[in-house]
Amino acid sequence: MNDSLEQRIDHALTGEIRPEVKDYAHQLGEESGALGVLFYGSNLRTGSLEGVLDFYILLPGPQRERIWPRVSYREWETAGTTLRAKIATMSYDRFAAAASARSRDTTIWARFVQPSVLAWVRDEAARDKIGRALTDAARTAGRLAAALGPARGTADDYWRALFQETYRAEFRVEKPGREDTILSVNPAHFEGLLPLAWQAEGLDFDRYGERLSPHLDDSERRKILSWWRRCARLGKPLNLLRLAKATFTFDGAADYAAWKLHRHTGIALEVTPFRARHPLLGAPGALVELLRKRRAQR
């Protein structure tokens, strides 16, 4: 292991992505005045343009909304192809604070210790800042993994313990074994990442072949787990607040719902101007149209 964690993260952020994704990220970054746009999720791994692309836009300046991030859905026609994207937007400062555990958020560092690519960035200074935030995310995740994992085990044992806990703290339903899927589909990303995170955190460890053993005394372990319990208690309430906010502020919610419905049922619902502006008020009419079209399918 000659690379530092910072070098490892910097290399990961420059990973190859489809030119269509780069163009989309460039458009999002330029029009929002962002520092950078991160691309992540299953489409990063597969390289597919099908489904929904996942972007995180990081803005300069203070965080505008108390409940973050702001989520939106957009469609973009390019070269005869419709690209669909779910976009989360927040300030870089809030993102960096969450990544380094300077907030009670349980989602940012757990999400961005997983693969992501900097699809567009304003300049080198912004690249360095975002790289530092993702390095901090890996350090935060690695520190908690050491406290949650076994006294001695493989790196996967520690990551598995971490992701099991973070999924429990969120208000969403994941299939059992989701943590195994994260590791199995991203082996190159996680290979060697945990020792680098521990080194960056100043946490000594022993290595026994593929098995690791962090030097974490009881008092330090209790301190980390106490911090985690405070975060975890707020995990579900914070996620509920964000879901409630998204119900009223999700830009493009009607288009997103119509696309999902068509993808899974083949039924195309019209997104009228009223439904686009008022998705909740337009829901009863959309339901009537859906039931009528389902009857026509039979």
PLY file of the C-alpha trace (Angstrom):
ply
format ascii 1.0
element vertex 298
property float x
property float y
property float z
element edge 297
property int vertex1
property int vertex2
end_header
0.00 0.00 0.00
2.07 2.93 -1.24
-0.82 5.28 -1.95
-2.39 7.47 0.71
-6.14 7.63 1.22
-6.16 11.07 -0.43
-4.46 9.68 -3.55
-6.86 6.73 -3.62
-9.92 9.01 -3.44
-8.51 11.40 -6.04
-7.95 8.52 -8.44
-11.47 7.17 -7.86
-13.04 10.58 -8.53
-11.44 10.69 -11.98
-12.96 7.37 -13.09
-14.28 6.90 -16.61
-17.93 7.72 -17.29
-20.04 7.97 -20.41
-19.66 11.24 -22.39
-23.44 11.72 -22.19
-23.19 11.69 -18.40
-20.34 14.21 -18.51
-22.38 16.49 -20.76
-25.39 16.26 -18.46
-23.26 17.00 -15.39
-21.65 19.95 -17.20
-25.08 21.39 -17.93
-26.21 20.92 -14.32
-23.02 22.40 -12.89
-22.89 25.44 -15.15
-26.53 26.43 -14.77
-26.48 26.08 -10.97
-23.13 27.80 -10.39
-21.89 24.68 -8.60
-18.46 23.82 -7.31
-18.87 20.28 -8.60
-21.28 17.53 -9.60
-20.85 13.99 -8.28
-22.21 11.01 -10.19
-22.94 7.82 -8.25
-25.31 4.85 -8.05
-25.86 1.71 -10.10
-25.50 3.48 -13.46
-21.95 4.46 -12.53
-21.11 0.81 -12.05
-22.89 -0.51 -15.13
-22.26 2.38 -17.53
-25.89 2.18 -18.62
-27.94 5.23 -19.58
-31.20 3.41 -18.85
-33.20 4.13 -15.74
-32.34 7.15 -13.61
-28.90 8.74 -13.31
-27.96 9.91 -9.79
-26.24 13.26 -9.32
-25.21 15.33 -6.30
-24.72 19.06 -6.96
-22.47 20.87 -4.45
-22.98 24.64 -4.28
-20.73 27.39 -2.92
-21.92 29.50 -0.01
-24.08 28.66 3.00
-26.75 25.99 3.06
-30.07 27.56 2.00
-32.55 25.00 3.32
-32.58 23.71 6.88
-33.68 20.29 5.62
-31.32 19.14 2.92
-30.67 18.08 0.22
-33.12 19.58 -2.27
-34.20 16.79 -4.63
-35.44 17.11 -8.20
-36.07 14.98 -11.29
-35.25 16.05 -14.84
-35.28 14.65 -18.34
-32.88 15.74 -21.06
-33.08 14.90 -24.74
-29.70 14.41 -26.40
-28.88 12.74 -29.72
-32.29 11.06 -29.82
-31.91 9.64 -26.31
-33.85 10.65 -23.21
-31.62 10.85 -20.15
-33.43 10.83 -16.81
-31.81 12.09 -13.63
-32.56 12.35 -9.93
-30.62 15.32 -8.60
-29.76 16.17 -5.00
-28.50 19.70 -4.32
-26.85 21.09 -1.19
-24.02 23.40 -0.16
-20.49 22.10 -0.18
-19.99 23.35 3.39
-22.91 21.27 4.70
-21.78 18.27 2.64
-18.24 18.51 4.05
-19.51 18.86 7.62
-21.69 15.76 7.24
-18.86 13.78 5.60
-16.50 14.51 8.50
-19.12 13.70 11.18
-19.47 17.35 12.23
-23.23 16.88 12.02
-25.65 14.18 13.14
-26.37 13.13 9.55
-25.96 9.39 8.89
-26.32 9.41 5.10
-23.55 11.44 3.45
-20.46 9.59 4.64
-22.19 6.19 4.36
-23.25 7.00 0.77
-19.95 8.51 -0.37
-17.61 5.91 1.06
-19.16 3.97 -1.83
-18.10 4.68 -5.45
-18.64 8.10 -7.00
-17.04 10.12 -9.78
-16.60 13.87 -10.05
-18.47 14.23 -13.34
-17.95 18.00 -13.55
-15.94 20.44 -11.45
-15.53 24.21 -11.61
-11.76 24.37 -11.08
-8.84 22.68 -9.36
-9.52 24.38 -6.05
-13.04 22.94 -6.06
-11.65 19.53 -7.02
-9.32 19.59 -4.02
-12.13 20.61 -1.64
-14.47 17.87 -2.83
-11.65 15.33 -2.67
-11.01 16.28 0.96
-14.68 15.86 1.81
-14.79 12.37 0.32
-11.55 11.50 2.11
-13.24 12.55 5.35
-16.25 10.38 4.47
-13.96 7.34 4.17
-12.27 8.19 7.48
-15.63 8.56 9.26
-16.90 5.28 7.84
-13.65 3.46 8.61
-13.60 4.68 12.22
-17.14 3.46 12.87
-16.47 0.17 11.04
-13.56 -0.49 13.42
-15.83 -0.01 16.44
-18.72 -2.04 15.04
-16.73 -4.89 13.55
-15.05 -7.91 15.15
-11.80 -7.84 17.11
-10.23 -9.51 14.10
-11.71 -10.05 10.64
-11.50 -9.35 6.93
-12.09 -5.86 5.59
-15.46 -7.07 4.30
-16.43 -8.10 7.84
-15.95 -4.51 8.99
-17.70 -2.94 6.00
-20.58 -5.39 6.38
-21.04 -4.45 10.04
-20.98 -0.77 9.09
-23.58 -0.96 6.31
-25.90 -3.15 8.37
-25.95 -0.46 11.05
-26.36 2.51 8.72
-29.28 0.88 6.88
-30.99 0.25 10.23
-30.69 3.94 11.02
-32.46 5.04 7.83
-36.16 5.15 7.15
-36.16 2.93 4.08
-36.67 -0.74 3.41
-33.74 -2.68 1.98
-33.70 -6.35 1.13
-31.75 -8.53 3.60
-28.14 -8.82 2.48
-28.01 -5.37 0.87
-24.63 -4.84 2.53
-23.29 -7.95 0.77
-24.48 -6.62 -2.56
-22.64 -3.33 -2.04
-19.40 -5.21 -1.47
-19.85 -7.84 -4.18
-20.62 -5.40 -7.00
-17.83 -2.95 -6.06
-14.85 -5.19 -5.17
-12.19 -2.99 -6.80
-13.43 0.09 -4.98
-13.29 -1.49 -1.52
-10.08 -3.47 -2.08
-7.50 -2.00 0.31
-9.70 1.00 1.21
-10.19 0.17 4.90
-6.49 0.02 5.88
-5.94 3.35 4.10
-8.87 4.88 6.00
-7.47 3.60 9.30
-4.01 4.94 8.48
-5.47 8.37 7.63
-7.41 8.29 10.90
-4.25 7.45 12.85
-5.66 4.10 13.89
-2.99 1.39 14.18
-3.85 -2.18 13.25
-2.30 -5.60 12.79
-2.56 -7.63 9.62
-2.80 -11.44 9.59
-2.96 -12.33 5.91
-6.35 -11.00 4.80
-7.52 -10.48 8.37
-7.17 -7.16 10.18
-7.23 -6.24 13.85
-7.56 -2.54 14.79
-5.85 -1.26 17.95
-8.99 0.19 19.49
-9.11 0.23 23.28
-12.38 -0.10 25.18
-12.67 3.59 26.05
-12.21 4.72 22.44
-14.65 2.09 21.20
-17.25 3.27 23.72
-16.70 6.86 22.63
-17.25 6.01 18.96
-20.29 3.85 19.65
-21.79 6.54 21.90
-21.43 9.04 19.03
-23.04 6.55 16.68
-26.01 5.90 18.97
-26.71 9.64 19.11
-26.61 9.81 15.31
-28.69 6.67 14.84
-31.47 7.95 17.11
-31.91 10.89 14.75
-31.53 8.84 11.56
-35.16 7.86 11.03
-36.66 11.21 12.16
-34.33 13.09 9.80
-35.20 10.78 6.92
-38.91 11.25 7.65
-38.47 15.03 7.58
-36.68 14.78 4.26
-39.38 12.55 2.81
-42.07 14.96 4.02
-40.22 17.89 2.49
-39.77 16.05 -0.80
-43.52 15.44 -0.95
-44.03 19.19 -1.33
-40.79 20.35 -2.96
-39.66 17.52 -5.26
-39.19 19.37 -8.56
-40.43 17.19 -11.40
-42.25 14.79 -9.07
-45.16 14.27 -11.48
-42.83 13.48 -14.40
-40.84 11.08 -12.22
-43.95 9.26 -11.02
-45.34 9.01 -14.56
-42.07 7.59 -15.86
-41.84 5.03 -13.04
-45.43 3.98 -13.65
-44.88 3.54 -17.38
-41.66 1.61 -16.79
-43.33 -0.89 -14.46
-46.84 -1.15 -15.95
-46.67 0.13 -19.51
-49.38 2.69 -18.67
-48.66 6.24 -19.83
-50.28 8.98 -17.74
-50.50 12.52 -19.05
-48.52 15.03 -17.00
-50.74 18.09 -17.36
-49.46 21.56 -16.38
-51.67 21.38 -13.27
-50.27 17.99 -12.23
-46.72 19.24 -12.82
-47.26 22.30 -10.59
-49.42 20.56 -7.96
-48.58 16.82 -7.86
-50.51 16.18 -4.63
-53.65 18.01 -5.75
-53.41 16.33 -9.13
-53.05 12.85 -7.64
-56.81 12.00 -7.45
-57.32 12.77 -11.13
-54.21 10.80 -12.02
-55.54 7.85 -10.00
-58.85 7.91 -11.87
-56.98 7.95 -15.19
-54.75 5.10 -14.03
-57.70 2.90 -13.02
-59.42 3.58 -16.32
-56.34 2.64 -18.32
-55.73 -0.48 -16.21
-59.26 -1.66 -16.97
-58.59 -1.05 -20.65
-55.48 -3.24 -20.47
-57.45 -6.28 -19.33
0 1
1 2
2 3
3 4
4 5
5 6
6 7
7 8
8 9
9 10
10 11
11 12
12 13
13 14
14 15
15 16
16 17
17 18
18 19
19 20
20 21
21 22
22 23
23 24
24 25
25 26
26 27
27 28
28 29
29 30
30 31
31 32
32 33
33 34
34 35
35 36
36 37
37 38
38 39
39 40
40 41
41 42
42 43
43 44
44 45
45 46
46 47
47 48
48 49
49 50
50 51
51 52
52 53
53 54
54 55
55 56
56 57
57 58
58 59
59 60
60 61
61 62
62 63
63 64
64 65
65 66
66 67
67 68
68 69
69 70
70 71
71 72
72 73
73 74
74 75
75 76
76 77
77 78
78 79
79 80
80 81
81 82
82 83
83 84
84 85
85 86
86 87
87 88
88 89
89 90
90 91
91 92
92 93
93 94
94 95
95 96
96 97
97 98
98 99
99 100
100 101
101 102
102 103
103 104
104 105
105 106
106 107
107 108
108 109
109 110
110 111
111 112
112 113
113 114
114 115
115 116
116 117
117 118
118 119
119 120
120 121
121 122
122 123
123 124
124 125
125 126
126 127
127 128
128 129
129 130
130 131
131 132
132 133
133 134
134 135
135 136
136 137
137 138
138 139
139 140
140 141
141 142
142 143
143 144
144 145
145 146
146 147
147 148
148 149
149 150
150 151
151 152
152 153
153 154
154 155
155 156
156 157
157 158
158 159
159 160
160 161
161 162
162 163
163 164
164 165
165 166
166 167
167 168
168 169
169 170
170 171
171 172
172 173
173 174
174 175
175 176
176 177
177 178
178 179
179 180
180 181
181 182
182 183
183 184
184 185
185 186
186 187
187 188
188 189
189 190
190 191
191 192
192 193
193 194
194 195
195 196
196 197
197 198
198 199
199 200
200 201
201 202
202 203
203 204
204 205
205 206
206 207
207 208
208 209
209 210
210 211
211 212
212 213
213 214
214 215
215 216
216 217
217 218
218 219
219 220
220 221
221 222
222 223
223 224
224 225
225 226
226 227
227 228
228 229
229 230
230 231
231 232
232 233
233 234
234 235
235 236
236 237
237 238
238 239
239 240
240 241
241 242
242 243
243 244
244 245
245 246
246 247
247 248
248 249
249 250
250 251
251 252
252 253
253 254
254 255
255 256
256 257
257 258
258 259
259 260
260 261
261 262
262 263
263 264
264 265
265 266
266 267
267 268
268 269
269 270
270 271
271 272
272 273
273 274
274 275
275 276
276 277
277 278
278 279
279 280
280 281
281 282
282 283
283 284
284 285
285 286
286 287
287 288
288 289
289 290
290 291
291 292
292 293
293 294
294 295
295 296
296 297
